[in-house]
Amino acid sequence: MTPVVQVVAATKAFGANAVLAGIDLAVAEHEAVVLIGASGSGKSTLLRCIDLLEEIDDGDILLDGEVISDPAVNVDAVRRRIGMVFQQFNLFPHLDVLTNITLAPTRVHGTPRAAAEARARELLARFGLAGREREYPDRLSGGQQQRVAIIRALATDPRVLLLDEVTSALDPELVGEVLDLIGELKGDGMTMVIATHEMAFAREVADEICFLHQGAIIESGQPSTLLDDPKAEETRRFLQRIHSKR
Amino acid sequence: MGAAPDRQEVRRQARRSRARRDRATASAATLIVVAALVLAVVLAPGWPSVRQSFLSWDDLRRAFPDILTGFWLDVRMFLATEPIVLVLGLTIALVRVTRAPVLFPVRAAAIAFTDVFRGVPTILVIFGVGFGVPALGFSWLTNDEVILGCTALTLSYSAYVAEVFRAGIVSVHPSQRAGARALGLTAGQTTRFVVLPQAIRRVVPPLLNDFISLQKDVALVSILGPVEAYRQAQIYGSEYFNYTPLLGAAALYLCVTIPLTRITDRLQDRQLARRSTGGAA
């Protein structure tokens, strides 16, 4: 079966600084791949490259078997099929919750307003945000804002959801509600690529975990194998540091 | 909790008496300063003649209807110029922030436009347009001084307002653009639905500042001949050797600019308050 997302020998450098040093990655339908690694290891850049927010220097990125990293590709059309959620939510502060969610469906996908709003309300209700439709983002808690941001990305029915450290900017007591939502999406069979520092969550939700170090995937495998019995020295050291911080 | 209300009452009284003392001090200080200023003016050696030529109630009454008519022209010039300034300014700002290579010549023109018209004194622009354009002798071009004057003001102020808009656009954080593009919005849709609404909200106070400035600068058009409030007062002054009408004209400008200033202050305060409460996360 064709993977939903495939990254082939992708490289990227900012000046002399190699951020991605030959990444290979395949994400099958309904699969959740979790990227772990220290800050600066290339997790965010990889996600941004898949969403074409950054250009790779060499290699290929494929979406449903079709090369999307070609300069001739219409990036807007590609991004319509991918959902991305950011660490800092990036909600639009001048629009209320409902309009944040319906902006892309109505303006980009041509969904009639009534249908887009009905779908947005349904998603809000499902994820515990019923009654918040007319609130503005800065009236919501960080956890609520991030849930709205995820719903906004879901509202266009993307083929794959890219989650870039979506709980890193949250107060510790708000992390759970966002992770629960992502767990539910996993249950729905959503295809996801997730960059995170939450190891317990990674173990729970991941089909595969990739450990990134200096722009390369050093080691990947099932959660239990990689987290409990890492092969590479770098992986071991990273996991030790994470655990000693607790 | 028996003692608590007493202590609260004591504190409240202390606060009240401190407030009363502060008010008394402020009033006394103001009174002393104003009295000193008035005395200084009244005791000045030239005061009798100043009083005669600048504070003559009769002259003011005689000239006021004409000055008011002239001021109405000022207001109309302002009302005609401001909307065009806003549209032109926004257009220039948008051209300057686009990165499309096709638009390079337009972008260069926009930069040249803002550089030139922001760099030249407004009064020179008015001179240039007001006397230069008719000299070209095109029969299809207007010779109306009011229209020419307003055109010059439009050029000058559009350059300022374009920079205000551009500052607003640039101040919207790049993550907003990334958020919009990630949803599949095109560059144009991102600007229209995400960047511009936030940018414009942010620059309302500085824009109002330029409004106030323009409402005064319409008087400069008088160098081309139109008799607006300032010019009318000046004519009256040289006819009757009395300058009270100039003070009358000044008062009329203040009637418009002070309310505008207060609105600007209020908006600015509101924005500051919003920024300090919201957007913490």
HADDOCK unambig.tbl for C-alpha pairs under 7 A between the chains (distance, minus, plus):
assign (segid A and resid 51 and name CA) (segid B and resid 182 and name CA) 6.90 0.50 0.50
assign (segid A and resid 76 and name CA) (segid B and resid 184 and name CA) 5.00 0.50 0.50
assign (segid A and resid 76 and name CA) (segid B and resid 185 and name CA) 6.60 0.50 0.50
assign (segid A and resid 76 and name CA) (segid B and resid 186 and name CA) 6.01 0.50 0.50
assign (segid A and resid 77 and name CA) (segid B and resid 184 and name CA) 6.75 0.50 0.50
assign (segid A and resid 79 and name CA) (segid B and resid 182 and name CA) 5.87 0.50 0.50
assign (segid A and resid 79 and name CA) (segid B and resid 183 and name CA) 6.47 0.50 0.50
assign (segid A and resid 79 and name CA) (segid B and resid 184 and name CA) 4.87 0.50 0.50
assign (segid A and resid 80 and name CA) (segid B and resid 183 and name CA) 6.16 0.50 0.50
assign (segid A and resid 80 and name CA) (segid B and resid 184 and name CA) 4.50 0.50 0.50
assign (segid A and resid 83 and name CA) (segid B and resid 182 and name CA) 6.92 0.50 0.50
assign (segid A and resid 83 and name CA) (segid B and resid 183 and name CA) 6.74 0.50 0.50
assign (segid A and resid 84 and name CA) (segid B and resid 182 and name CA) 6.12 0.50 0.50
assign (segid A and resid 90 and name CA) (segid B and resid 175 and name CA) 6.11 0.50 0.50
assign (segid A and resid 90 and name CA) (segid B and resid 176 and name CA) 5.67 0.50 0.50
assign (segid A and resid 90 and name CA) (segid B and resid 179 and name CA) 5.48 0.50 0.50
assign (segid A and resid 92 and name CA) (segid B and resid 176 and name CA) 6.85 0.50 0.50
assign (segid A and resid 92 and name CA) (segid B and resid 194 and name CA) 6.85 0.50 0.50
assign (segid A and resid 94 and name CA) (segid B and resid 198 and name CA) 6.46 0.50 0.50
assign (segid A and resid 104 and name CA) (segid B and resid 183 and name CA) 6.03 0.50 0.50
assign (segid A and resid 104 and name CA) (segid B and resid 184 and name CA) 6.97 0.50 0.50
assign (segid A and resid 104 and name CA) (segid B and resid 185 and name CA) 6.73 0.50 0.50
assign (segid A and resid 108 and name CA) (segid B and resid 184 and name CA) 6.61 0.50 0.50
assign (segid A and resid 108 and name CA) (segid B and resid 185 and name CA) 6.12 0.50 0.50
assign (segid A and resid 138 and name CA) (segid B and resid 278 and name CA) 5.32 0.50 0.50
assign (segid A and resid 138 and name CA) (segid B and resid 279 and name CA) 5.26 0.50 0.50
assign (segid A and resid 142 and name CA) (segid B and resid 281 and name CA) 6.14 0.50 0.50
assign (segid A and resid 153 and name CA) (segid B and resid 183 and name CA) 6.85 0.50 0.50
